[in-house]
Amino acid sequence: MRKGFLLLLSLALISVLLLAGCGSDTEKEAEGATDGGDGEARTLRVSIGVNDKHPEYEASLKFKELVESKTDDLKVEVYHSGQIADDRSAIEMLQFGTLDITIPSTSPLVNFVPEFGIFDLPFTIPNGEVADQVLDGEFGDKMLQMVEDQGMVGLAWWENGFRNLTNDVRPVASLEDVKSLKIRTMENDIHLDAWKALGANPTPMAFTELFTALQQGTIDGQENPYPTILLSNYPEVQEHVSNTNHVYTPFIFLFSQQIWEQLSTEQQEIVQSAAVEAGKFNRERNREVAEESLDKLKEEMTYTEVSEEEYKKFQEAVQPVIEKYKDEIGAEIVDQFFSEIENAQSN
């Protein structure tokens, strides 16, 4: 009887030790999963919506190069053309921790943080130099911090650029020339109201449907940065282009907060530094490509310059739109934004 009891006790102790060992291995596996496991490098996936000929893709590869040159613990994979998800879906994936990085324009973020509507207000930022001063200062830092409550970390400002108008009806040099034009816009209330205030007939439409709509004459025109206009082959279906420069759109470098917290301090510093440096590369390259694209567009389309006097008329026409959305965006943010622009222009 005593021998039987001792045997059962021994077996019980062995079982406990085995379970403890398995638990330890399981914990190690879980810990290893956050850093690639077995000492393997963690792979950071970057999702962008533009194609592989866009300056943003070049800058994303620059980010990859910078990160991988500074550590063996991190690898970067860049997916262009929305291969993983469109901008809004990619943002949601960051929130759930199923995607590491996305670098969208600020417009889709309005659905998550209304204050980002500030960048949709028309005829506000006059040039790239002013944009740089506004975004690289306290105001830009403040806007980056606003994504933290949405499960993301804002690391840097990149550039999509100034949006400009094309159409297939007539040259646009003045406010009068815009009247009655059927213009495709993003599905964005501020953009829609702005074009209505200018006298156009705006039509919200998915970007993927745009070329066909222009080709079939369903709409008269559209508005996008010069590189996008050229890369999308719009000169094939549009005759006129004007330098309206009506909206400056930044790209924002976003990292999943869930995954960010799994990185070491050293890894975080490497990623942030690379995001900022690649952002500077992006701005320089984007402006070079914008100039090159405009030169090519001038060869295929009729180019019309909007004078400074007419530009002021555009600004006056959309002022009621800015007032309409001021409280929705946040009066304090709007006032600070315009103050920063004014200061930048006076420097």
Backbone torsions as a table, in degrees:
resi	resn	phi	psi	omega
1	MET	NA	-47.5	179.4
2	ARG	-61.7	-40.6	179.5
3	LYS	-64.0	-40.0	179.3
4	GLY	-63.9	-39.2	179.3
5	PHE	-64.8	-43.4	-179.9
6	LEU	-64.5	-37.0	178.9
7	LEU	-64.2	-45.0	179.0
8	LEU	-63.4	-39.3	179.2
9	LEU	-64.5	-41.0	178.9
10	SER	-63.5	-43.8	179.5
11	LEU	-62.6	-39.3	179.5
12	ALA	-63.5	-42.4	179.6
13	LEU	-64.6	-41.1	177.9
14	ILE	-60.8	-42.0	-179.7
15	SER	-62.8	-41.7	179.3
16	VAL	-63.0	-44.4	179.8
17	LEU	-63.2	-40.2	178.8
18	LEU	-64.8	-43.0	178.8
19	LEU	-64.2	-39.6	178.4
20	ALA	-62.9	-41.1	178.8
21	GLY	-64.6	-41.0	179.2
22	CYS	-65.7	-40.5	178.7
23	GLY	-61.1	-40.0	179.5
24	SER	-62.9	-42.8	179.3
25	ASP	-64.8	-38.8	-180.0
26	THR	-63.5	-42.0	178.9
27	GLU	-62.4	-41.3	179.9
28	LYS	-63.6	-40.1	179.1
29	GLU	-63.1	-41.7	179.8
30	ALA	-63.3	-41.9	178.7
31	GLU	-66.1	-40.3	-179.3
32	GLY	-65.6	-28.9	-177.6
33	ALA	-64.8	-27.2	-178.1
34	THR	-77.5	-18.9	-179.1
35	ASP	-122.8	22.0	176.6
36	GLY	99.9	-17.0	177.9
37	GLY	76.7	141.1	176.9
38	ASP	52.3	32.1	177.2
39	GLY	77.6	6.0	179.7
40	GLU	-72.8	155.5	180.0
41	ALA	-71.3	144.1	173.0
42	ARG	-77.5	138.5	177.6
43	THR	-101.1	124.9	176.2
44	LEU	-99.5	122.4	179.5
45	ARG	-96.1	130.3	179.4
46	VAL	-111.3	125.4	178.3
47	SER	-112.3	125.4	174.4
48	ILE	-130.3	155.5	-175.2
49	GLY	-88.9	-22.6	-176.4
50	VAL	-79.6	169.0	-178.2
51	ASN	-86.0	-179.0	-172.7
52	ASP	-80.8	8.5	175.4
53	LYS	-107.0	-3.2	-176.0
54	HIS	-83.5	147.4	177.2
55	PRO	-56.1	-29.3	178.9
56	GLU	-65.8	-35.7	178.0
57	TYR	-67.2	-42.0	176.8
58	GLU	-58.2	-43.2	-179.0
59	ALA	-68.4	-33.6	177.2
60	SER	-64.7	-38.3	175.5
61	LEU	-67.5	-34.4	175.3
62	LYS	-63.4	-42.6	176.6
63	PHE	-59.0	-45.7	178.3
64	LYS	-57.9	-47.3	-179.7
65	GLU	-59.8	-44.3	-178.0
66	LEU	-65.6	-44.9	-178.9
67	VAL	-64.4	-48.8	-174.5
68	GLU	-71.8	-19.1	177.1
69	SER	-80.2	-16.6	-175.4
70	LYS	-104.8	-12.9	-179.9
71	THR	-156.6	148.7	174.0
72	ASP	-94.3	-4.1	-176.1
73	ASP	-84.0	-15.9	-176.9
74	LEU	-126.8	135.7	172.6
75	LYS	-120.8	152.3	-177.5
76	VAL	-126.0	132.4	174.6
77	GLU	-118.5	129.4	-178.3
78	VAL	-108.5	126.7	179.2
79	TYR	-116.8	116.0	-177.0
80	HIS	-98.8	177.7	173.5
81	SER	57.6	28.3	179.2
82	GLY	63.9	29.1	-177.8
83	GLN	-60.2	-35.6	178.4
84	ILE	-86.4	-47.0	-177.6
85	ALA	-169.9	161.6	171.7
86	ASP	-73.6	173.5	-172.6
87	ASP	-57.7	-48.1	-176.8
88	ARG	-64.7	-44.2	-179.8
89	SER	-64.9	-36.3	178.7
90	ALA	-64.6	-38.6	176.8
91	ILE	-61.8	-43.4	179.0
92	GLU	-64.8	-36.5	177.7
93	MET	-64.1	-36.2	175.4
94	LEU	-61.3	-41.8	-179.0
95	GLN	-62.2	-36.1	-179.5
96	PHE	-86.0	-7.3	-180.0
97	GLY	78.2	19.6	179.8
98	THR	-99.5	1.2	175.2
99	LEU	-145.0	145.1	-175.5
100	ASP	-85.6	-51.1	-170.0
101	ILE	-139.2	140.7	165.6
102	THR	-141.8	153.1	-175.8
103	ILE	-131.9	71.5	-176.7
104	PRO	-85.2	169.8	167.3
105	SER	-71.8	165.7	-174.9
106	THR	-74.2	-19.1	-174.9
107	SER	-57.5	-46.4	179.1
108	PRO	-63.6	-21.9	-178.8
109	LEU	-71.4	-17.6	-179.7
110	VAL	-59.2	-29.5	178.8
111	ASN	-67.9	-19.5	-178.1
112	PHE	-108.4	-38.8	-179.8
113	VAL	-132.6	100.6	-175.1
114	PRO	-55.3	-28.7	-178.4
115	GLU	-60.2	-22.9	-179.8
116	PHE	-71.2	-6.8	172.9
117	GLY	-63.4	-14.1	178.7
118	ILE	-55.6	-34.0	-176.6
119	PHE	-81.8	-6.6	176.4
120	ASP	-93.2	-11.1	178.9
121	LEU	-63.3	127.9	-171.6
122	PRO	-80.4	151.2	174.2
123	PHE	54.5	50.1	-179.3
124	THR	-112.5	-57.2	179.8
125	ILE	-88.3	119.4	-172.6
126	PRO	-82.1	-27.6	-176.5
127	ASN	-159.1	172.1	-176.8
128	GLY	-64.8	-35.2	-178.9
129	GLU	-63.7	-42.2	177.2
130	VAL	-65.9	-42.1	178.5
131	ALA	-57.5	-43.7	-179.4
132	ASP	-61.0	-45.5	-178.1
133	GLN	-65.2	-38.0	-179.5
134	VAL	-69.0	-45.2	-174.9
135	LEU	-77.4	-29.9	-177.1
136	ASP	-87.7	1.5	-179.6
137	GLY	-104.3	-160.9	-176.9
138	GLU	-61.6	-35.6	-179.3
139	PHE	-64.0	-46.1	178.9
140	GLY	-61.3	-41.0	178.0
141	ASP	-62.8	-40.1	179.7
142	LYS	-62.4	-41.4	179.6
143	MET	-68.0	-38.3	178.4
144	LEU	-61.3	-38.4	-177.3
145	GLN	-69.1	-19.4	-176.2
146	MET	-68.9	-16.8	-178.9
147	VAL	-83.4	-9.2	-175.1
148	GLU	-62.2	-36.4	179.6
149	ASP	-70.4	-10.3	-179.4
150	GLN	-104.3	15.5	176.2
151	GLY	77.9	26.9	-179.7
152	MET	-135.4	161.7	175.2
153	VAL	-119.3	122.8	177.4
154	GLY	-89.9	120.5	-172.3
155	LEU	-107.0	-29.5	-174.5
156	ALA	-166.9	161.7	174.5
157	TRP	-103.8	127.9	171.3
158	TRP	-111.8	-169.6	-174.2
159	GLU	-135.3	129.7	168.6
160	ASN	-93.4	-42.4	173.2
161	GLY	114.6	-171.9	-178.4
162	PHE	-84.7	137.6	177.4
163	ARG	-88.2	137.5	-178.9
164	ASN	-132.4	156.2	-171.3
165	LEU	-94.1	136.8	167.7
166	THR	-124.8	154.6	173.8
167	ASN	-160.1	170.5	-176.3
168	ASP	-118.1	22.1	-176.9
169	VAL	-111.1	-52.7	-176.0
170	ARG	-160.6	161.1	173.8
171	PRO	-64.3	142.4	178.2
172	VAL	-114.2	107.5	178.3
173	ALA	-119.8	-10.2	-175.5
174	SER	-145.6	171.1	177.9
175	LEU	-61.8	-37.7	179.8
176	GLU	-60.9	-33.5	-177.2
177	ASP	-69.8	-19.5	-177.3
178	VAL	-79.8	-25.5	-171.7
179	LYS	-55.4	132.5	175.8
180	SER	73.5	-2.1	177.7
181	LEU	-67.9	134.6	176.2
182	LYS	-86.8	105.5	-173.2
183	ILE	-111.2	127.3	173.8
184	ARG	-74.2	134.6	174.7
185	THR	-127.9	168.0	169.4
186	MET	-68.0	164.8	177.6
187	GLU	-79.6	75.9	-173.9
188	ASN	-140.7	120.6	-173.6
189	ASP	-60.7	-38.3	-179.5
190	ILE	-64.4	-44.2	179.2
191	HIS	-62.6	-43.3	179.9
192	LEU	-60.7	-48.0	-178.4
193	ASP	-67.4	-33.5	179.4
194	ALA	-64.6	-45.6	-179.5
195	TRP	-69.0	-31.9	174.6
196	LYS	-64.3	-41.6	179.4
197	ALA	-64.1	-27.7	178.5
198	LEU	-83.3	-6.1	177.5
199	GLY	98.2	2.7	-179.8
200	ALA	-85.8	171.3	172.8
201	ASN	-110.2	88.7	-176.1
202	PRO	-74.1	144.0	179.3
203	THR	-131.5	112.8	177.6
204	PRO	-69.4	137.9	-175.8
205	MET	-158.6	144.8	176.6
206	ALA	-64.5	143.0	-178.4
207	PHE	-58.5	-36.3	-177.7
208	THR	-66.1	-19.7	-179.0
209	GLU	-96.2	-5.2	-168.1
210	LEU	-66.9	-49.0	-175.6
211	PHE	-57.9	-46.1	-179.0
212	THR	-62.1	-40.0	179.6
213	ALA	-64.8	-39.3	176.8
214	LEU	-67.6	-41.7	-178.7
215	GLN	-62.9	-39.6	-177.7
216	GLN	-86.4	-6.2	179.2
217	GLY	77.5	15.9	177.0
218	THR	-63.0	-34.2	175.0
219	ILE	-129.3	160.5	-177.7
220	ASP	-89.5	-31.8	-173.3
221	GLY	-160.8	-176.4	-178.5
222	GLN	-154.5	174.0	179.3
223	GLU	-140.5	129.0	-178.2
224	ASN	-161.1	166.0	173.1
225	PRO	-63.8	154.5	-177.0
226	TYR	-53.6	-45.6	-179.8
227	PRO	-59.3	-38.9	179.5
228	THR	-66.8	-40.3	178.8
229	ILE	-59.8	-44.6	-178.5
230	LEU	-71.2	-49.1	-176.8
231	LEU	-65.6	-23.8	179.2
232	SER	-88.3	1.9	177.8
233	ASN	62.6	30.7	179.7
234	TYR	-65.9	-25.4	175.6
235	PRO	-57.6	-20.6	177.5
236	GLU	-68.9	-24.8	-175.1
237	VAL	-127.8	7.5	178.9
238	GLN	-134.8	138.1	-177.1
239	GLU	-99.4	-31.0	-171.2
240	HIS	-119.1	143.1	174.4
241	VAL	-135.4	138.2	-179.0
242	SER	-130.0	146.8	-179.5
243	ASN	-86.5	64.8	-179.4
244	THR	-69.5	-30.3	179.2
245	ASN	45.3	43.3	-169.2
246	HIS	-78.2	-25.3	178.0
247	VAL	-141.2	131.5	172.3
248	TYR	-99.0	123.0	-177.8
249	THR	-114.7	118.0	173.5
250	PRO	-85.5	156.9	163.9
251	PHE	-93.4	147.0	178.1
252	ILE	-121.0	129.8	-178.0
253	PHE	-85.8	112.2	-175.2
254	LEU	-114.9	137.7	179.0
255	PHE	-123.2	141.0	177.4
256	SER	-63.6	126.2	-178.5
257	GLN	-64.5	-38.0	179.1
258	GLN	-58.1	-45.2	-177.3
259	ILE	-77.4	-35.5	178.1
260	TRP	-56.0	-41.7	-178.4
261	GLU	-70.2	-14.7	177.0
262	GLN	-85.7	-14.2	-179.9
263	LEU	-80.9	152.7	173.9
264	SER	-73.3	164.0	177.9
265	THR	-58.5	-40.6	179.5
266	GLU	-63.4	-42.7	178.7
267	GLN	-64.5	-40.4	178.4
268	GLN	-61.1	-43.0	-179.9
269	GLU	-64.0	-40.1	178.9
270	ILE	-63.7	-45.6	-178.4
271	VAL	-65.5	-45.5	-178.7
272	GLN	-64.2	-44.5	179.0
273	SER	-60.5	-42.7	-179.9
274	ALA	-66.8	-37.9	179.2
275	ALA	-63.0	-42.6	-179.9
276	VAL	-68.5	-46.2	-178.5
277	GLU	-65.3	-42.1	177.6
278	ALA	-66.3	-29.8	176.7
279	GLY	-65.7	-39.7	176.7
280	LYS	-64.6	-41.1	175.9
281	PHE	-60.9	-42.7	-179.8
282	ASN	-59.9	-45.5	-179.4
283	ARG	-61.3	-48.3	-179.5
284	GLU	-60.7	-46.6	-178.0
285	ARG	-68.2	-38.7	-179.1
286	ASN	-63.1	-39.3	-179.3
287	ARG	-72.4	-35.3	174.7
288	GLU	-62.7	-47.1	-178.3
289	VAL	-66.9	-34.8	177.7
290	ALA	-61.9	-43.6	178.1
291	GLU	-65.9	-44.3	178.5
292	GLU	-62.8	-41.1	-179.5
293	SER	-65.0	-42.5	179.2
294	LEU	-62.7	-40.9	177.6
295	ASP	-58.1	-42.1	179.9
296	LYS	-71.4	-37.2	178.3
297	LEU	-64.2	-36.5	178.6
298	LYS	-62.8	-27.3	178.6
299	GLU	-74.8	-24.5	-174.7
300	GLU	-111.7	-14.7	-175.8
301	MET	-133.6	165.4	173.3
302	THR	-84.3	119.9	-177.7
303	TYR	-98.2	133.0	-178.8
304	THR	-125.5	129.3	-179.3
305	GLU	-89.7	132.1	173.8
306	VAL	-92.7	120.2	-176.8
307	SER	-70.6	163.7	178.8
308	GLU	-62.7	-37.0	179.0
309	GLU	-63.3	-44.4	179.3
310	GLU	-69.7	-34.4	178.6
311	TYR	-58.8	-40.2	178.5
312	LYS	-64.0	-34.3	177.7
313	LYS	-66.9	-38.1	174.9
314	PHE	-60.9	-44.6	179.9
315	GLN	-59.9	-43.9	-179.9
316	GLU	-64.5	-37.4	-177.6
317	ALA	-65.8	-32.6	-176.8
318	VAL	-95.5	1.5	-178.8
319	GLN	-57.4	-40.2	177.0
320	PRO	-61.1	-31.0	178.2
321	VAL	-67.4	-42.7	178.5
322	ILE	-62.4	-42.7	178.5
323	GLU	-64.9	-37.1	-179.4
324	LYS	-61.1	-41.4	-173.7
325	TYR	-97.3	1.2	-175.9
326	LYS	-59.5	-48.1	-178.7
327	ASP	-70.6	-35.2	179.8
328	GLU	-64.4	-41.9	178.4
329	ILE	-74.4	-40.3	-176.4
330	GLY	127.9	109.7	-174.8
331	ALA	-57.9	-39.0	-178.9
332	GLU	-64.4	-42.9	179.7
333	ILE	-64.7	-43.8	-179.1
334	VAL	-62.1	-46.3	179.6
335	ASP	-61.9	-42.5	179.3
336	GLN	-65.1	-39.3	178.9
337	PHE	-59.1	-49.6	-179.2
338	PHE	-67.9	-33.9	176.6
339	SER	-64.9	-41.6	178.8
340	GLU	-64.7	-40.3	178.5
341	ILE	-63.4	-45.0	179.5
342	GLU	-61.7	-43.2	178.6
343	ASN	-63.4	-41.6	-179.6
344	ALA	-64.2	-37.6	-179.0
345	GLN	-71.3	-28.4	-178.2
346	SER	-85.1	-13.2	-179.8
347	ASN	-78.0	NA	NA
